[in-house]
């Protein structure tokens, strides 16, 4: 058990036990499969999925928003006294006598007791059904007989498409007694598919139900005191042309110490018949526990293939489970706006060491959203056609990482269609992206910005077609460098190697000639030719990404590298991480974009955006700065002593997208957690660069860059059919360098562990 703000890590970090029901922000956990996502807070309430939408059905065309305004709640009522409460405190607000919520990897369990009634509730999402499943046990811990009612309630939205008339005109609910299920249907003809419907069902006959929001909540109606709960009477109503709900009542008479258990499912459907089918599968005898065990065990197996061991238990708890879970959310779900091309590609890169099939499939899925010309969609589900310049950046690194991890070189020959026309191999897609991006240059020979780069909010720099991104140009050098590794180790095409090297040289020369501002690299030139991120400016003088990536791309060398590092350390560091830029913009600038309209310290406008900080951490390892990498990682991880979760609001088990920056009135606090591309970069930085065990084409390269105060660290990981137990010893407090390596007790020449593929475990001792 490891104590933390609001509770403690348990089961070697696989669970976080929340012991406080009053926290600055709800502490969220997510559950999902390929079609469905939901989330809960420690109250087991609806505050969850993407801040304000606790449930979505993910159709290939678009997403169905199932729940309205976070309202998925549960209530208990003492039917003799009329007292009522929520098992997890919220929304009624009656304080429980006992409370702990265990957030696990793919599930959550509430254990609470209020007014002598103990409630245990577990929720998870099965691997194959578009629903969340709640297993509820109620126990009478008093010494008298009790009559209680348990209410399950979901406030239904059923939108997520372009509406052409009052959508309430199409809404209706129906109750199916044989299926013990209420189905809410949106019959609007303009919906792109029929899965804008929802259901609530149980494996036990309910004593009442409601489909009308007005009937259940009353009018005007409050979720803290629903009319049906305060009165104890359900309306058995069907909702018609109004706001819909799904509400079930279960009534029990419990002798002292007697308990009762039942299950409730909430989810997406396309109509009553499908509801009955889904409910039948979930509530088949023994099915709930089988589904739960399968989901839990498969996740545990997936996450066990790479396990870190550092001197800091908090890092071990985070990186052996929760960081991977965050990466998978980004990989398999995306964000609240859909699946971003850059997001999914980076996530595929991030999971390649421990989820080969996931990485493979996500690369293929992403490349289906690339144009034959070479650039990519901004995202899909739903489709976003805005032309951001960075799409091609992420393709070669993801493919390169997958090849190094698996040795599956035939993957390069897999055919994948383009988004608009034709098809090509995986390798053809990668080369086309490089040729397009490196040819799509402006007057300075830099890659044109179009609607933005990684920084979405620079949306006016290149809107006229002339603006150029220094960062994208640098990042393309990084990307082409990884493509060159593929060429030299797999493709072995000398002419192509020369072509790519020439493209790299041209882009790097343009950066050095036009992108250098004297003390650091610019971010961009806008359509008018004005530099962005220049020392001559009073706002937005220096940007982080061009500096960190110039190191990773090998562009910044010698004196320029030292100046770049100085700029990062002196100007861009703050107590909460590395800021995207500084100083923040305070006046709108239509030559730059919406970033200048944000409140200073918000989003990319002067916040320590955690994704950007993770880039910087990786750059520190390229520069041999283990102490700096460690320092920045501590700042960006949750519950940092210098910014504890009690102040920031960040769950101690999960990374956030950003902390408000120093120029913001709420500096150091967060807006939300989970939804970020930070986790994959942190995972790669720790495992591949700090502990320093990373896949190359002929084995595992040992190249640590650790903080000097770590005397030992290591990891256990599977690699191409064998397991490697690596321990890195650092008795002299170094940051880089390897003196010796032993493999299975024998000295190893060089620092690359060979591919064994023998199904055995191999012991590796590294001395720095």
C-alpha positions in Angstrom: 0.0 0.0 0.0 1.4 3.4 -1.0 -0.3 6.5 0.5 -1.2 9.4 -1.7 -3.6 12.3 -1.8 -7.2 11.2 -1.4 -6.3 7.6 -0.7 -3.7 5.0 -1.6 -2.3 2.7 -4.3 -3.1 -1.0 -3.6 -2.4 -4.4 -5.3 1.0 -3.2 -6.6 -0.6 -0.1 -8.1 -3.3 -2.0 -10.0 -6.0 -0.3 -7.9 -6.2 3.2 -6.4 -8.4 3.3 -3.3 -10.2 6.6 -3.0 -11.0 7.2 0.7 -12.3 10.8 0.3 -15.6 11.6 -1.3 -15.1 15.4 -1.2 -12.2 16.3 -3.6 -11.4 19.4 -5.7 -12.5 17.6 -8.9 -14.1 14.2 -9.4 -11.6 11.3 -9.5 -12.4 9.5 -12.8 -12.0 6.0 -14.1 -12.9 5.0 -17.7 -14.0 1.7 -19.2 -14.4 0.9 -22.9 -14.3 -1.5 -25.8 -14.1 -0.8 -29.5 -17.7 0.4 -29.6 -18.5 1.9 -26.2 -17.0 4.0 -23.5 -18.2 5.1 -20.1 -16.7 6.6 -17.0 -17.5 7.1 -13.3 -16.2 9.3 -10.5 -15.4 8.0 -7.0 -19.1 8.6 -6.2 -20.1 6.1 -8.9 -21.9 8.9 -10.5 -22.0 10.0 -14.1 -19.3 12.6 -14.1 -16.9 10.8 -16.3 -16.4 10.4 -20.0 -14.7 13.5 -21.5 -15.6 15.8 -18.7 -19.3 16.1 -19.3 -20.4 13.1 -21.3 -20.3 9.9 -19.3 -21.3 7.5 -22.1 -20.8 7.3 -25.8 -21.4 4.8 -28.5 -18.6 4.9 -31.1 -20.0 4.1 -34.5 -17.5 4.3 -37.4 -19.3 7.3 -38.8 -19.9 9.3 -35.7 -20.4 9.1 -32.0 -23.7 8.8 -30.2 -23.9 10.9 -27.0 -26.0 8.8 -24.7 -26.2 10.7 -21.4 -27.1 14.3 -20.6 -25.1 16.6 -18.3 -23.3 13.8 -16.4 -26.6 12.5 -15.0 -26.2 8.8 -14.4 -26.9 8.2 -10.7 -28.0 5.8 -8.1 -30.2 6.2 -5.0 -31.2 4.3 -1.9 -34.4 4.9 0.1 -35.5 3.7 3.5 -39.1 3.0 2.6 -40.2 3.2 6.3 -38.6 6.5 7.3 -38.6 8.1 3.8 -34.9 9.0 4.1 -32.9 8.7 0.9 -29.2 9.0 -0.1 -26.7 8.2 -2.8 -24.5 5.2 -2.1 -21.4 7.2 -3.1 -22.5 10.5 -1.6 -23.2 12.4 -4.8 -25.7 13.8 -5.9 -27.9 13.7 -2.8 -25.0 14.7 -0.6 -25.7 12.6 2.5 -22.4 11.8 4.0 -21.6 8.0 4.2 -20.5 6.4 7.5 -18.0 4.3 5.6 -16.5 5.0 2.1 -13.9 3.6 -0.2 -14.0 3.5 -4.0 -11.4 1.3 -5.7 -10.6 2.4 -9.2 -9.0 -0.5 -11.0 -7.7 -1.1 -14.5 -11.0 -1.5 -16.4 -13.3 -1.5 -13.4 -14.4 0.4 -10.3 -15.8 -0.9 -7.0 -17.6 1.2 -4.4 -17.8 0.0 -0.8 -19.9 2.3 1.3 -22.3 2.3 4.3 -25.0 4.8 5.1 -27.7 4.6 7.7 -27.0 0.9 8.4 -27.2 -0.2 4.7 -24.0 -1.4 3.2 -23.7 -1.0 -0.6 -21.1 -2.7 -2.8 -21.2 -1.7 -6.5 -18.9 -2.8 -9.2 -18.9 -1.5 -12.8 -17.1 -2.5 -15.9 -17.6 -2.7 -19.7 -17.5 -6.2 -21.3 -15.1 -6.7 -24.2 -17.9 -7.4 -26.7 -21.1 -5.5 -25.6 -21.9 -1.8 -25.9 -22.9 -1.5 -22.3 -21.6 -1.0 -18.8 -22.6 -3.6 -16.2 -23.2 -2.8 -12.6 -23.2 -5.6 -10.0 -24.9 -4.4 -6.8 -25.0 -6.0 -3.3 -27.0 -4.5 -0.6 -26.6 -5.6 3.0 -28.5 -4.7 6.1 -25.9 -4.0 8.8 -28.5 -2.8 11.4 -30.2 -5.0 14.0 -33.7 -4.5 12.7 -35.5 -5.5 9.5 -35.3 -2.9 6.8 -37.3 -2.2 3.7 -35.2 -0.3 1.1 -35.5 0.7 -2.6 -32.6 1.0 -4.9 -33.0 3.3 -7.9 -30.9 3.3 -11.1 -31.2 6.4 -13.2 -29.8 7.7 -16.4 -30.7 11.0 -18.0 -30.7 10.3 -21.7 -29.5 12.6 -24.5 -29.3 10.5 -27.7 -27.7 13.1 -29.9 -24.3 13.6 -31.7 -25.6 14.3 -35.2 -26.7 17.4 -37.2 -30.3 18.0 -36.2 -32.8 19.5 -38.7 -35.8 19.9 -36.4 -36.8 19.6 -32.8 -35.3 16.3 -32.0 -37.7 15.7 -29.1 -40.3 15.0 -31.8 -38.7 11.7 -32.5 -38.1 10.4 -28.9 -40.0 7.6 -27.2 -39.4 4.9 -24.6 -40.9 1.5 -24.2 -40.6 -1.1 -21.5 -40.1 -4.8 -22.3 -41.2 -6.9 -19.3 -39.8 -10.2 -20.6 -36.4 -8.6 -21.1 -36.6 -6.5 -17.9 -35.5 -3.6 -20.0 -36.5 -0.1 -20.9 -35.4 1.1 -24.3 -35.2 4.8 -25.4 -35.4 5.3 -29.2 -34.5 8.3 -31.3 -36.5 7.9 -34.5 -35.1 11.0 -36.3 -34.6 10.3 -40.0 -31.5 12.4 -40.3 -29.4 10.2 -37.9 -26.5 8.7 -39.8 -27.1 5.3 -38.2 -29.7 3.8 -35.8 -27.5 3.6 -32.7 -28.8 6.8 -31.2 -30.8 4.7 -28.8 -30.1 3.5 -25.3 -31.4 1.0 -22.7 -31.3 0.1 -19.1 -32.0 -3.4 -18.0 -31.7 -5.7 -15.0 -31.5 -9.4 -14.2 -34.1 -9.0 -11.5 -37.7 -7.9 -12.1 -37.9 -4.2 -11.2 -40.7 -2.9 -9.0 -41.1 0.2 -11.1 -39.7 2.1 -14.0 -39.8 5.5 -15.7 -39.0 6.7 -19.2 -40.3 10.2 -18.7 -37.9 12.7 -17.1 -40.7 14.7 -15.8 -42.3 11.7 -14.2 -39.1 10.5 -12.4 -37.5 13.9 -11.4 -40.7 15.9 -11.1 -41.0 19.4 -12.4 -38.7 21.4 -12.6 -36.9 18.3 -11.2 -33.6 17.9 -9.4 -31.2 15.0 -9.6 -30.4 15.6 -5.9 -34.0 14.9 -4.9 -36.0 13.1 -7.7 -39.8 13.0 -7.2 -39.9 9.3 -7.6 -37.3 8.8 -4.8 -38.7 11.3 -2.4 -42.2 9.9 -2.8 -41.2 6.3 -3.2 -43.5 5.9 -6.1 -42.5 5.3 -9.7 -44.8 6.4 -12.5 -44.2 3.4 -14.8 -44.2 6.0 -17.5 -43.2 5.9 -21.1 -41.4 9.0 -22.4 -42.9 10.5 -25.5 -41.7 13.7 -27.3 -39.8 14.9 -24.2 -36.6 14.5 -22.3 -36.1 10.8 -21.7 -34.7 8.9 -18.9 -34.1 5.3 -18.0 -35.0 4.6 -14.4 -35.6 1.3 -12.5 -36.6 0.7 -8.9 -35.8 -2.5 -7.0 -37.4 -2.9 -3.6 -36.1 -5.3 -0.9 -37.0 -6.5 2.6 -33.8 -7.3 4.4 -33.5 -9.0 7.8 -30.5 -8.0 10.0 -27.3 -9.0 8.2 -29.2 -10.2 5.2 -27.9 -9.2 1.8 -29.2 -9.3 -1.8 -27.3 -9.1 -5.1 -28.4 -8.2 -8.6 -27.1 -6.7 -11.9 -28.0 -3.6 -13.9 -26.8 -2.8 -17.4 -26.8 0.6 -19.2 -25.8 0.9 -22.8 -26.4 1.7 -26.4 -28.8 -0.1 -28.8 -30.6 0.4 -32.1 -34.0 -0.7 -30.8 -35.9 -2.9 -28.4 -35.0 -6.2 -30.2 -31.3 -5.5 -29.9 -31.8 -4.5 -26.3 -33.3 -7.8 -25.5 -30.4 -9.6 -27.3 -27.8 -7.6 -25.5 -29.5 -8.1 -22.1 -29.9 -11.8 -22.8 -26.2 -12.2 -23.3 -25.1 -10.1 -20.3 -27.6 -11.7 -17.9 -27.2 -15.3 -19.0 -26.4 -17.5 -16.0 -22.8 -16.8 -14.9 -22.1 -14.4 -17.8 -21.5 -11.3 -15.8 -18.6 -12.8 -13.8 -17.2 -14.5 -16.9 -17.2 -11.3 -18.8 -15.6 -9.4 -15.9 -12.9 -12.0 -15.4 -12.2 -12.1 -19.1 -11.8 -8.3 -19.4 -9.7 -8.0 -16.2 -7.4 -10.9 -17.1 -6.8 -9.9 -20.7 -5.9 -6.4 -19.5 -3.5 -7.8 -16.9 -1.8 -10.0 -19.5 -1.5 -7.1 -21.9 0.1 -4.8 -19.4 2.5 -7.4 -17.9 4.8 -7.6 -21.0 6.8 -4.6 -19.8 7.2 -4.0 -16.1 9.5 -1.3 -14.7 11.3 -1.2 -11.3 12.6 2.1 -10.1 13.6 3.3 -6.7 10.3 5.2 -6.5 7.2 3.2 -5.8 5.0 5.9 -7.2 6.6 5.6 -10.6 6.2 1.9 -10.5 2.5 2.1 -9.7 1.9 4.6 -12.4 4.0 3.1 -15.2 3.1 -0.6 -14.7 -0.6 0.0 -15.1 -2.2 3.5 -15.2 0.1 5.1 -17.7 -0.5 2.2 -20.1 -4.2 2.5 -19.5 -4.1 6.2 -20.5 -2.1 5.3 -23.6 -4.8 2.8 -24.5 -7.6 5.3 -24.0 -5.8 7.5 -26.6 -5.2 4.5 -28.9 -8.6 2.9 -28.8 -10.9 5.8 -28.2 -9.2 9.0 -29.0 -10.5 12.2 -27.5 -13.9 13.8 -27.0 -13.7 15.2 -30.6 -12.9 11.8 -32.1 -9.8 9.9 -33.2 -7.0 12.3 -34.1 -4.5 11.1 -36.7 -1.6 12.3 -34.7 -3.1 11.0 -31.5 -3.7 7.4 -32.7 -0.3 7.3 -34.5 1.6 8.4 -31.4 -0.4 6.0 -29.3 0.5 3.1 -31.7 4.2 4.2 -31.4 3.7 4.2 -27.6 2.2 0.7 -27.2 4.4 -1.0 -29.7 6.5 -2.6 -27.0 3.7 -4.3 -25.2 0.7 -4.4 -27.5 1.9 -5.5 -30.9 -1.5 -6.2 -32.4 -2.9 -3.0 -31.1 0.0 -1.0 -32.6 -0.3 -2.8 -35.9 -4.1 -2.3 -36.3 -4.0 1.4 -35.3 -1.3 2.1 -37.9 -3.5 0.5 -40.5 -6.6 2.3 -39.3 -4.8 5.7 -39.3 -3.4 5.2 -42.8 -6.9 4.7 -44.1 -7.3 8.4 -43.3 -4.4 9.6 -45.4 -4.9 11.3 -48.8 -3.2 9.8 -51.8 -1.4 13.1 -52.2 0.3 12.4 -48.8 -1.2 14.6 -46.2 -3.7 13.3 -43.7 -7.1 14.1 -42.1 -6.9 15.9 -38.8 -9.1 13.1 -37.4 -12.1 10.9 -37.9 -15.1 9.5 -36.0 -16.3 12.1 -37.0 -14.2 13.1 -40.0 -12.2 16.4 -39.7 -10.7 17.5 -43.0 -8.8 20.5 -41.7 -5.3 20.3 -43.2 -2.7 20.3 -40.4 0.9 20.1 -41.4 2.0 17.5 -38.9 0.1 14.4 -40.0 3.0 13.0 -42.1 5.4 13.5 -39.1 4.0 10.5 -37.2 3.8 7.8 -39.8 7.4 6.7 -40.1 8.2 6.7 -36.4 5.2 4.5 -35.6 6.0 2.1 -38.4 9.7 2.0 -37.4 8.9 1.3 -33.8 6.5 -1.5 -34.7 9.2 -3.1 -37.0 11.9 -2.9 -34.3 9.7 -4.5 -31.7 8.2 -7.3 -33.7 10.6 -8.1 -36.6 7.4 -8.3 -38.7 9.0 -6.8 -41.8 6.2 -8.2 -44.1 4.0 -5.5 -42.5 5.5 -3.0 -44.9 3.8 -4.9 -47.8 0.3 -4.8 -46.3 -2.0 -2.9 -48.7 -4.1 -0.1 -47.2 -6.5 2.2 -49.1 -6.1 5.9 -49.1 -8.9 8.1 -47.8 -9.8 9.6 -51.2 -8.6 7.2 -53.9 -6.5 4.2 -54.6 -4.3 2.1 -52.2 -0.7 1.5 -51.4 1.5 -0.6 -49.1 2.3 0.6 -45.6 5.7 1.5 -46.8 4.2 3.3 -49.8 2.0 5.4 -47.5 5.1 6.3 -45.4 7.2 7.4 -48.4 4.3 9.3 -49.9 3.9 11.3 -46.7 7.6 12.2 -46.6 7.7 13.2 -50.2 4.5 15.3 -49.9 5.6 17.1 -46.7 9.2 17.8 -47.8 8.0 19.1 -51.1 5.2 21.2 -49.6 7.5 24.1 -48.7 7.2 27.9 -48.7 9.5 30.8 -49.5 12.0 29.8 -46.8 12.1 26.2 -47.8 10.2 25.3 -44.7 7.1 23.0 -44.6 3.9 25.0 -45.0 1.7 25.3 -41.9 -1.8 25.3 -43.5 -4.3 25.1 -40.6 -1.7 24.4 -37.9 0.9 21.9 -36.8 1.0 19.9 -33.5 -0.2 23.2 -31.9 -3.8 23.2 -33.1 -4.3 26.8 -31.9 -1.8 28.3 -34.4 -4.7 28.2 -36.9 -4.2 31.5 -38.7 -0.4 31.4 -39.4 -0.8 29.5 -42.7 -4.5 29.8 -43.5 -3.6 31.8 -46.6 -1.2 29.1 -47.9 2.1 30.9 -47.4 2.8 30.5 -43.7 5.5 28.0 -42.8 6.1 25.9 -39.6 9.6 25.7 -38.4 8.5 23.0 -35.9 6.9 20.8 -38.6 10.1 21.1 -40.7 12.2 20.0 -37.7 9.8 17.2 -36.9 9.9 16.0 -40.5 13.7 15.7 -40.2 13.1 13.5 -37.2 10.6 11.5 -39.1 12.7 11.0 -42.2 15.6 9.9 -39.9 13.4 7.0 -38.7 12.5 6.2 -42.3 16.2 6.0 -43.1 16.6 3.4 -40.4 13.9 1.3 -42.1 15.6 1.8 -45.5 19.1 0.8 -44.2 17.9 -2.2 -42.2 14.9 -3.6 -44.1 14.4 -2.0 -47.5 18.1 -1.7 -48.5 17.4 0.6 -51.4 20.5 2.8 -52.0 18.7 5.2 -54.4 15.9 5.7 -51.9 18.4 6.2 -49.1 20.1 8.9 -51.0 16.8 10.6 -51.8 15.7 10.6 -48.2 19.1 11.8 -47.0 18.9 14.7 -49.6 15.4 15.6 -48.4 16.6 15.7 -44.8 19.6 17.8 -45.7 17.4 20.4 -47.5 14.9 20.7 -44.7 17.7 20.9 -42.0 19.5 23.6 -44.0 16.3 25.6 -44.3 15.8 25.4 -40.5 19.4 26.4 -39.8 19.4 29.3 -42.4 15.9 30.7 -41.7 14.6 29.2 -38.5 17.4 30.2 -36.2 16.6 33.5 -34.3 20.0 34.0 -32.6 19.2 32.3 -29.3 16.6 29.7 -30.2 14.6 28.4 -33.1 11.5 30.2 -34.3 8.1 28.5 -34.3 7.0 29.7 -37.7 6.6 32.4 -40.3 3.0 33.5 -40.9 1.3 34.3 -44.3 2.7 37.8 -44.1 6.2 36.5 -43.7 6.4 37.7 -40.0 8.4 35.4 -37.6 6.5 33.7 -34.8 8.4 32.9 -31.6 11.1 35.5 -32.0 13.2 37.2 -29.4 12.1 40.5 -30.9 8.5 39.9 -29.7 7.1 40.9 -26.3 4.5 38.0 -26.3 5.1 34.5 -27.5 8.9 35.1 -27.7 10.0 31.6 -27.4 8.2 28.3 -28.1 9.1 24.9 -26.6 8.6 22.4 -29.4 11.1 23.7 -31.9 13.8 23.6 -29.2 13.1 20.1 -27.9 12.6 18.6 -31.3 15.7 20.3 -32.7 17.7 18.1 -30.3 15.8 14.9 -31.1 16.1 15.6 -34.8 19.9 16.1 -34.5 19.6 19.6 -36.0 20.8 21.6 -32.9 24.5 20.8 -32.4 27.4 22.5 -30.6 26.8 26.0 -29.5 23.2 26.1 -30.9 22.3 23.1 -28.8 23.6 24.7 -25.7 21.7 27.9 -26.5 18.5 25.8 -27.1 18.9 24.1 -23.7 19.5 27.4 -22.0 16.4 28.8 -23.5 14.4 25.9 -22.3 15.9 26.0 -18.8 15.8 29.8 -18.3 12.6 30.8 -20.0 10.2 27.8 -20.4 10.5 26.0 -17.1 7.9 26.6 -14.4 6.9 24.8 -11.2 4.4 22.6 -13.1 6.3 21.6 -16.2 7.6 23.1 -19.4 5.5 25.9 -20.9 4.4 25.7 -24.6 5.6 29.3 -25.0 6.4 32.4 -23.0 5.4 35.1 -22.3 1.7 34.3 -22.9 -0.2 36.3 -25.5 -2.4 39.0 -24.1 -3.8 40.6 -27.2 -5.5 38.8 -30.1 -3.4 38.4 -33.2 -5.2 37.3 -36.4 -1.8 36.6 -38.0 -1.2 33.8 -35.4 -4.6 32.4 -34.4 -6.9 31.4 -31.6 -4.0 30.8 -29.2 -3.8 34.6 -28.8 -7.4 34.7 -27.7 -7.0 32.3 -24.8 -6.7 33.6 -21.3 -3.0 33.8 -20.5 -1.8 30.5 -19.0 -4.7 28.5 -20.7 -4.2 25.7 -23.2 -1.2 26.4 -25.5 -1.0 30.0 -24.5 1.6 29.8 -21.8 0.5 26.6 -20.0 2.8 23.7 -19.1 1.1 21.5 -21.6 2.0 18.0 -20.5 2.4 16.6 -24.0 5.0 19.3 -24.8 6.7 18.7 -21.5 7.0 15.0 -22.4 8.7 16.0 -25.7 11.1 18.0 -23.6 11.8 15.1 -21.3 12.7 12.9 -24.3 14.9 15.7 -25.6 16.7 15.8 -22.2 17.6 12.1 -22.6 18.9 12.8 -26.1 21.1 15.5 -24.5 22.3 13.2 -21.7 20.5 15.2 -19.1 19.1 12.5 -16.8 18.6 14.8 -13.9 16.7 17.3 -16.0 14.5 14.6 -17.5 13.7 13.2 -14.1 12.9 16.7 -12.7 10.4 17.5 -15.5 8.8 14.0 -15.3 8.2 14.5 -11.6 6.5 17.9 -12.3 4.2 16.5 -14.9 3.2 13.4 -13.1 0.2 13.6 -10.7 0.5 14.4 -7.0 4.0 15.9 -7.3 5.0 17.2 -3.9 5.5 20.7 -5.3 1.9 20.6 -6.7 0.0 18.0 -4.8 -3.4 16.6 -6.0 -5.1 18.3 -3.1 -4.3 21.6 -4.9 -4.1 20.6 -8.6 -7.2 18.4 -8.5 -5.4 15.8 -10.6 -6.1 12.2 -9.7 -3.0 10.7 -8.1 -3.1 7.8 -10.6 -3.5 9.6 -13.9 -1.8 12.3 -16.0 -3.5 15.4 -17.1 -3.5 17.3 -20.4 -2.2 20.5 -18.9 -1.7 22.5 -15.7 -2.8 26.2 -15.8 0.3 28.2 -16.4 2.0 30.8 -14.1 0.2 33.7 -15.7 -3.2 32.1 -15.0 -5.1 32.9 -11.8 -5.4 29.2 -11.1 -1.8 28.4 -11.8 -1.0 24.7 -11.2 -4.5 23.4 -11.2 -6.1 21.2 -13.9 -9.1 21.2 -16.1 -9.4 17.4 -16.6 -7.3 14.3 -16.6 -6.9 11.2 -18.8 -7.5 12.9 -22.2 -4.0 13.5 -23.4 -1.2 12.3 -25.6 1.3 12.7 -22.8 1.2 9.1 -21.5 2.8 7.4 -24.5 5.8 9.9 -24.5 6.3 9.5 -20.7 6.2 5.7 -21.1 8.7 5.7 -23.9 10.9 8.2 -22.1 11.1 6.1 -19.0 11.4 2.7 -20.4 13.4 3.3 -23.6 15.5 6.3 -22.7 15.9 6.7 -19.0 16.1 3.1 -17.9 17.4 2.8 -21.5 16.2 -0.5 -22.9 14.9 0.0 -26.4 14.3 -2.1 -29.4 16.6 -1.7 -32.5 16.6 -3.9 -35.6 19.1 -6.4 -34.3 18.1 -6.6 -30.7 17.6 -4.5 -27.5 19.9 -1.5 -27.2 21.1 -0.7 -23.6 21.6 3.1 -23.4 20.4 4.5 -20.0 20.1 8.2 -19.2 19.0 8.1 -15.5 18.9 10.7 -12.7 22.2 10.6 -10.8 20.5 9.8 -7.5 19.1 6.5 -8.8 21.5 3.8 -7.8 19.6 1.1 -9.6 16.6 0.7 -11.9 15.4 -1.9 -14.3 12.6 -3.6 -16.2 11.3 -6.9 -17.3 10.1 -7.1 -20.8 9.1 -9.5 -23.6 10.9 -9.1 -26.9 10.6 -11.2 -30.0 9.8 -14.5 -28.2 12.0 -14.2 -25.1 11.9 -12.3 -21.8 14.7 -10.0 -20.6 15.2 -9.1 -17.0 17.4 -6.0 -17.1 18.9 -4.4 -14.0 20.9 -1.1 -14.4 23.3 -0.4 -11.6 24.5 3.2 -11.1 26.8 3.1 -8.0 28.8 6.2 -9.0 25.7 8.4 -9.6 26.2 8.9 -13.3 23.5 10.1 -15.7 24.7 8.3 -18.9 27.3 5.8 -20.1 27.7 2.0 -19.8 30.8 0.4 -18.4 29.8 -3.2 -18.8 26.9 -5.6 -19.5 26.6 -9.2 -18.6 24.0 -11.4 -20.3 23.1 -14.6 -18.4 26.3 -14.2 -16.4 28.6 -13.8 -19.4 30.2 -10.5 -20.5 28.5 -8.9 -23.6 30.5 -7.1 -26.2 28.8 -3.8 -27.2 25.5 -2.7 -25.8 22.9 -4.6 -27.9 21.2 -7.6 -26.5 20.8 -10.2 -29.2 17.4 -11.6 -30.3 17.0 -15.0 -28.6 13.5 -16.0 -29.5 13.8 -19.1 -27.3 10.9 -18.6 -25.0 13.3 -18.3 -22.0 14.1 -15.6 -19.5 17.5 -13.9 -19.8 19.1 -12.0 -17.0 21.0 -8.8 -17.9 23.2 -6.8 -15.5 24.3 -3.3 -16.6 26.9 -1.2 -14.9 27.0 2.5 -15.6 
